[in-house]
Amino acid sequence: MFRKVLIANRGEIAVRIIRACRELGIATVAVFSEADRSALHAQIADEAICIGPPRTADSYLNIKAILAACELTGAEAIHPGFGFLSENAGFARMCEKCGITFIGPPPSAMERMGDKAEAKATMKAAGVPVVPGSDGEIATLSEAKEIAREIGYPVMVKASAGGGGRGIRRVDTEEQLESAILAARQEAGSFFGNDGLYLEKFIVDPRHVEIQVVADNYGSILHLGERDCSLQRRNQKMIEECPCPIMTPALREKMGAAAVKAAAACGYRNVGTVEFLLSGEEFYFMEMNTRIQVEHPITELVTGIDLVKTQLRIAAGEPLSIRQENVKMTGHAIECRINAENPALDFRPCPGRIESLHMPGGPGVRIDSAMYQGCEIPPYYDSMIAKLIVYAPTRAEALMKMKWALAEFLVEGVDTNIDFQLNLIKDADVEAARYDIGFLTRRRDLFPQKP
């Protein structure tokens, strides 16, 4: 096992990794920007090093500064968390060259799955169901029109290097195709430095269901069941639950086997997630996230498997200690993402100082957060300030527990989406699991009115 690990991230995921390392007897190094000098992760790590100004390009994306911090402190490995450099194959290769273990998959797996068009081709070759669409990137408008006519409207224009809902456009008619391609190409080039696009059939009213996979360095690959992430706003997940409320054992077995195939096809190692669109009994590969997911706690609660410790053990060369037949899903878990934002103002981020704070507790309630009373929420980073996770024997009990936990959650000094999440979790359709990825697009009545 490692003696010392550097966490190349911030916020709640950095705190989560530091705590997992502590339990394994591993010393930790935090890196922080000048805006995060008083951040919790910088305070609780064994060592902390400033790596630059607030701007992410100068700090949390500053590969040279992060590697220098690793060298200065003698850290043997780097855990990238999620976001930032977590799916940067170039960074992983630099770690290898410096003799530092990257706690994640091989760079080749990241490259294969990071390019959405190549990922789709890889899955198709491996026999994993894929959404009908273009084979690779579209080169011309006429080619796009021909493919769209063949697979039928509506279609989705998607960025090859995309993520986070960027570079995506739905197209319902041929007349809309050219403008959608231009807009998606411009957005993709701006956000990812790659304006490549591909075309896919739009699956009407599917659920977004992802399968957690773990793979060691010795050929063992397991799946740990599924999470339903269909409650989304503008392709951004808001509430996730495990297991999927409409899942059957037979469908879980099929989707799990497909996810294991997907991981094997790209030479995956460590912890990752294979994401699918589920429509009835049919499912289609969407993408693979080659890192720990924001919503990993709900899988941990239902399976009893600590995914961050699993990452560390695999990266340290240990084989998986469990077999597929030992994986059991028990009870139900739900996660709400708590953001510092104003839902009445189109969810505008709301940085500032947390003046007063009360976080809920009790049996089956978990908070993953880096906030504390008096801390500053800087304006430079993602607005998520906490994850509220509940666990109970049944879905009905978990829903009730989440309602009371949200009602008890108090954050003063910044606006949050807590009340919005409470209204959403209390909705009759959500309680009955009658939702899909288009639910919040249709249910504008759930959104607060602008003042």
C-alpha positions in Angstrom: 0.0 0.0 0.0 1.1 3.6 -0.6 2.7 5.6 2.2 1.6 9.0 0.9 -0.9 10.1 -1.7 -1.5 13.6 -3.2 -5.1 14.6 -4.0 -5.2 16.7 -7.1 -8.6 18.1 -6.4 -10.7 20.3 -4.0 -14.0 20.4 -2.2 -16.0 17.4 -1.0 -14.3 14.8 -3.2 -10.8 15.8 -1.8 -12.1 15.5 1.7 -13.7 12.1 0.9 -10.4 10.8 -0.5 -8.4 12.2 2.5 -10.7 10.3 4.9 -10.4 7.1 3.0 -6.6 7.4 3.0 -6.6 7.9 6.8 -8.5 4.7 7.3 -5.9 2.8 5.3 -3.0 4.5 7.2 -1.9 6.6 4.2 -0.5 10.1 4.7 -2.1 12.8 2.5 -1.1 15.9 0.6 -3.6 18.5 -0.4 -3.1 21.1 -3.1 -5.0 24.3 -3.1 -5.4 27.5 -5.1 -5.0 30.9 -3.5 -8.8 31.1 -3.3 -8.9 27.9 -1.3 -6.3 28.7 1.4 -9.0 28.2 4.2 -10.7 25.3 2.4 -11.4 22.2 4.5 -9.4 19.8 2.3 -6.3 22.1 2.8 -6.8 22.1 6.6 -7.3 18.4 7.3 -4.6 16.9 5.0 -1.3 16.0 6.6 0.4 18.5 4.2 -0.9 21.2 2.0 0.8 23.1 -0.9 -0.5 26.1 -2.8 -0.2 25.5 -6.5 -1.3 28.8 -8.0 -3.9 31.6 -8.4 -7.7 31.0 -8.3 -8.1 30.4 -12.0 -8.3 26.6 -12.6 -5.9 26.8 -15.5 -3.3 28.2 -13.1 -4.0 25.9 -10.2 -6.1 22.7 -10.4 -5.3 22.2 -14.1 -1.6 23.2 -13.6 0.1 19.9 -14.3 3.6 21.1 -13.7 2.7 22.6 -10.3 0.9 19.4 -9.2 3.8 17.2 -10.2 6.2 19.5 -8.4 4.1 19.3 -5.3 4.3 15.5 -5.5 8.1 15.6 -5.9 8.5 18.1 -3.0 6.4 16.0 -0.6 7.5 12.6 -1.7 4.0 11.4 -2.5 4.0 8.1 -4.4 0.6 8.4 -6.0 -1.9 11.0 -7.2 -5.7 10.6 -6.8 -7.4 13.0 -9.3 -10.9 12.8 -7.9 -13.5 13.8 -10.5 -13.4 16.7 -12.9 -10.2 18.7 -13.4 -7.5 16.3 -14.5 -9.3 13.0 -13.7 -9.8 12.0 -17.3 -6.7 13.7 -18.8 -4.6 10.9 -20.4 -1.7 13.3 -20.9 -1.6 14.0 -17.2 -1.7 10.2 -16.4 1.2 9.7 -18.8 3.2 12.5 -17.2 2.7 10.8 -13.8 4.0 7.5 -15.3 7.1 9.3 -16.7 7.8 10.8 -13.2 7.4 7.4 -11.5 4.2 8.5 -9.8 1.2 6.1 -9.7 -2.0 7.6 -11.2 -5.0 6.3 -9.3 -7.2 5.6 -12.2 -7.3 3.7 -15.5 -4.5 3.5 -18.1 -4.1 6.5 -20.4 -5.1 4.4 -23.4 -8.5 3.5 -21.8 -9.1 7.2 -21.1 -8.3 8.1 -24.7 -10.5 5.5 -26.1 -13.5 6.4 -23.9 -12.8 10.1 -23.9 -13.4 10.4 -27.6 -17.1 9.7 -27.8 -17.0 8.6 -31.5 -14.1 6.1 -30.9 -15.9 4.9 -27.7 -19.0 4.1 -29.7 -17.0 2.2 -32.3 -15.2 0.3 -29.6 -18.4 -0.7 -28.0 -20.0 -1.7 -31.3 -17.1 -4.0 -32.0 -17.3 -5.5 -28.6 -21.0 -6.4 -29.0 -22.3 -3.8 -26.5 -25.6 -2.2 -27.7 -25.1 1.3 -29.1 -27.5 4.0 -30.2 -27.8 4.0 -34.1 -25.9 6.9 -35.6 -22.7 8.0 -37.4 -19.6 5.8 -37.5 -17.2 8.3 -36.3 -17.3 12.1 -36.7 -19.4 13.8 -39.3 -17.4 15.7 -41.9 -20.0 17.6 -43.9 -23.6 18.8 -43.6 -24.7 16.6 -46.5 -23.2 13.5 -44.7 -25.1 14.5 -41.5 -28.4 14.9 -43.5 -27.9 11.5 -45.1 -27.3 9.8 -41.8 -30.2 11.6 -40.1 -32.6 10.5 -42.9 -31.4 6.9 -42.5 -31.8 6.6 -38.7 -34.8 9.0 -38.5 -35.6 12.2 -36.6 -35.3 13.3 -33.8 -31.5 13.0 -33.7 -28.8 14.3 -31.3 -25.7 16.2 -32.4 -22.9 15.5 -29.9 -19.4 16.7 -29.3 -16.8 13.9 -29.7 -14.8 15.2 -26.7 -17.9 16.3 -24.8 -19.1 16.0 -21.2 -21.2 17.9 -18.7 -24.0 18.5 -21.2 -21.8 20.8 -23.5 -21.8 20.5 -27.3 -25.1 18.7 -27.4 -28.2 19.7 -29.5 -31.5 17.9 -30.2 -32.7 18.2 -33.8 -36.3 17.4 -34.7 -36.3 18.3 -38.4 -33.8 18.5 -41.3 -34.3 22.3 -41.3 -32.9 22.6 -37.8 -29.8 20.4 -38.6 -27.4 23.0 -40.0 -27.9 25.6 -37.2 -27.6 22.8 -34.5 -24.3 21.6 -36.0 -22.9 25.1 -36.1 -23.9 25.8 -32.5 -22.6 22.5 -31.2 -19.4 22.8 -33.1 -18.7 26.3 -31.7 -19.5 25.2 -28.1 -17.4 22.1 -28.4 -14.4 24.0 -29.7 -14.7 26.6 -27.0 -15.1 24.2 -24.1 -13.0 21.2 -25.1 -10.6 22.5 -27.8 -12.0 19.9 -30.2 -15.0 20.8 -32.4 -15.5 17.2 -33.7 -19.2 16.1 -33.7 -21.1 12.9 -34.2 -24.7 12.1 -34.8 -27.0 9.8 -32.9 -30.6 8.7 -32.9 -32.6 10.5 -30.2 -34.2 7.9 -27.9 -37.5 9.3 -26.8 -38.1 9.4 -23.0 -35.4 7.0 -21.9 -34.0 6.7 -18.4 -30.3 7.4 -17.7 -29.0 4.2 -16.0 -25.3 3.7 -15.2 -23.5 0.6 -14.1 -20.6 0.8 -11.7 -17.6 -1.4 -12.7 -14.4 -2.3 -10.9 -11.4 -3.9 -12.6 -8.0 -4.9 -11.1 -4.7 -5.4 -12.8 -5.1 -9.2 -13.1 -8.1 -9.5 -15.4 -10.9 -9.5 -12.9 -13.8 -7.2 -13.8 -17.0 -6.9 -11.7 -20.1 -4.8 -11.9 -21.7 -3.4 -8.7 -25.2 -2.9 -10.0 -26.8 0.3 -11.3 -27.8 3.8 -10.4 -30.7 5.8 -11.9 -29.6 9.3 -12.8 -32.6 10.3 -14.9 -33.6 13.4 -12.9 -31.5 16.0 -14.7 -31.7 19.6 -15.7 -30.0 20.5 -19.0 -28.1 17.2 -18.9 -26.8 17.9 -15.4 -27.7 15.3 -12.8 -29.6 16.5 -9.8 -30.9 13.4 -7.9 -29.7 9.9 -8.2 -30.9 6.6 -6.7 -29.7 3.1 -6.3 -31.1 0.7 -7.4 -33.0 1.9 -10.4 -36.7 1.8 -9.3 -37.8 -0.1 -12.5 -34.9 -2.6 -12.7 -35.5 -6.3 -12.8 -32.9 -9.0 -11.9 -32.8 -10.2 -15.5 -32.3 -6.7 -17.0 -29.6 -6.0 -14.3 -27.8 -9.1 -15.3 -27.9 -8.1 -19.0 -26.8 -4.5 -18.4 -24.1 -5.6 -16.0 -22.7 -8.1 -18.5 -22.6 -5.4 -21.1 -20.8 -3.0 -18.8 -18.2 -5.7 -18.0 -17.7 -6.2 -21.8 -17.3 -2.5 -22.2 -14.6 -2.3 -19.5 -12.8 -5.3 -21.0 -12.9 -3.8 -24.6 -11.0 -0.7 -23.6 -8.5 -2.4 -21.3 -10.0 -0.7 -18.2 -8.6 -0.9 -14.7 -9.7 0.7 -11.5 -13.2 2.1 -10.8 -15.4 3.4 -13.6 -18.9 3.8 -14.8 -20.6 2.7 -18.0 -23.6 4.8 -18.8 -26.7 3.6 -20.7 -30.0 4.9 -22.0 -32.7 2.5 -21.0 -36.0 2.4 -22.9 -38.3 -0.4 -21.9 -36.2 -3.5 -22.0 -33.8 -2.1 -24.5 -30.6 -0.3 -23.5 -27.9 1.5 -25.4 -24.3 2.5 -24.5 -24.0 6.2 -24.0 -20.5 6.8 -22.6 -18.0 5.6 -20.0 -16.8 7.8 -17.2 -13.2 6.7 -16.4 -13.1 8.0 -12.9 -15.0 8.0 -9.6 -18.5 9.5 -10.0 -20.1 12.2 -8.0 -22.9 9.8 -7.1 -20.6 6.9 -6.0 -21.9 7.0 -2.3 -25.3 5.5 -3.1 -23.6 2.4 -4.6 -21.4 2.2 -1.5 -24.4 2.2 0.8 -26.3 -0.4 -1.1 -23.4 -2.8 -1.7 -21.3 -2.1 1.4 -18.2 -1.6 -0.8 -16.0 1.5 -0.3 -15.2 2.6 -3.8 -12.4 5.0 -2.9 -10.6 2.4 -0.8 -11.1 0.0 -3.7 -9.4 2.5 -6.1 -6.5 2.9 -3.8 -6.0 -0.9 -3.4 -6.2 -1.6 -7.1 -3.7 1.2 -7.9 -1.4 -0.3 -5.2 -1.4 -3.6 -7.1 -3.8 -5.5 -4.9 -6.3 -8.0 -6.6 -10.0 -7.6 -6.1 -11.0 -9.4 -2.9 -14.6 -10.1 -4.0 -16.2 -12.1 -6.8 -19.3 -11.2 -8.8 -21.5 -13.7 -6.9 -20.6 -12.0 -3.6 -21.9 -8.6 -4.8 -25.3 -8.0 -3.1 -27.6 -5.0 -3.4 -29.5 -4.4 -0.2 -31.9 -1.6 0.6 -32.2 1.7 -1.3 -30.1 4.9 -1.4 -30.8 8.4 -2.8 -28.4 11.3 -3.3 -29.3 15.0 -3.7 -26.7 17.4 -5.0 -26.7 20.6 -2.9 -25.5 23.6 -4.9 -24.9 27.2 -4.0 -27.2 28.6 -6.7 -30.5 30.5 -7.1 -33.1 28.3 -8.8 -35.4 31.4 -9.2 -32.7 33.1 -11.3 -32.1 30.2 -13.7 -29.9 28.4 -11.1 -27.3 31.2 -11.2 -24.3 30.3 -9.0 -24.2 32.1 -5.6 -20.7 32.3 -4.1 -20.2 34.0 -0.7 -19.7 33.3 2.9 -21.7 30.7 4.8 -23.0 32.6 7.8 -25.0 29.8 9.5 -25.1 26.1 8.9 -27.0 23.1 10.2 -26.6 19.7 8.4 -29.0 16.9 9.0 -27.9 13.6 10.7 -29.2 10.4 12.2 -29.2 6.8 11.1 -28.9 6.4 7.4 -28.1 10.0 6.6 -24.7 10.8 5.1 -23.3 14.2 4.1 -20.3 14.5 1.8 -19.2 18.1 2.0 -16.2 20.5 2.5 -18.3 23.4 3.9 -18.3 24.7 7.4 -19.8 27.7 9.2 -17.8 30.8 8.1 -16.2 29.2 5.0 -16.1 31.1 1.7 -17.6 29.6 -1.4 -15.4 31.0 -4.2 -16.8 32.0 -7.5 -14.2 30.2 -9.6 -15.3 26.6 -9.3 -18.4 24.3 -9.5 -21.3 25.4 -7.4 -21.8 22.0 -5.7 -21.2 22.4 -1.9 -22.6 19.1 -0.5 -24.1 15.8 -1.3 -26.9 14.7 0.9 -27.2 10.9 0.8 -29.8 8.7 2.6 -30.1 5.0 3.0 -33.1 2.8 4.1 -34.4 -0.7 3.7 -37.0 0.4 1.1 -37.4 3.1 -1.5 -40.5 4.5 0.3 -38.5 4.8 3.5 -35.5 6.4 1.7 -37.8 9.0 0.1 -39.3 9.9 3.5 -35.9 10.1 5.0 -34.7 12.4 2.2 -37.7 14.7 2.6 -37.0 15.2 6.3 -33.2 15.6 5.8 -33.8 18.3 3.2 -36.3 20.0 5.4 -33.7 20.0 8.2 -30.8 21.2 6.1 -30.0 24.9 6.8 -27.5 27.1 4.9 -27.5 30.8 5.4 -25.4 33.4 3.6 -25.6 31.9 0.1 -28.6 30.8 -1.9 -29.0 27.1 -2.4 -31.2 24.6 -4.3 -32.3 22.8 -1.1 -36.0 24.0 -1.4 -36.1 23.1 -5.0 -34.8 19.6 -4.3 -37.4 19.2 -1.5 -40.2 20.1 -3.9 -38.8 17.7 -6.5 -38.5 14.8 -4.1 -42.1 15.4 -2.8 -43.6 15.3 -6.3 -46.1 12.5 -6.9 -44.5 11.4 -10.2 -41.0 11.2 -8.5 -42.5 9.3 -5.6 -44.0 6.8 -8.1 -40.8 6.6 -10.1 -42.6 8.0 -13.2 -39.7 10.0 -14.6 -37.1 9.9 -17.4 -34.4 12.2 -18.6 -36.9 14.6 -20.1 -39.0 14.9 -16.9 -37.7 18.3 -15.7 -38.0 19.7 -19.3 -41.7 18.9 -19.2 -42.4 19.8 -15.6 -41.8 23.6 -15.6 -44.3 23.9 -12.7 -41.6 22.5 -10.4 -39.4 25.5 -11.0 -39.6 28.6 -8.8 -40.9 31.8 -10.5 -38.4 34.6 -11.1 -38.9 37.5 -8.6 
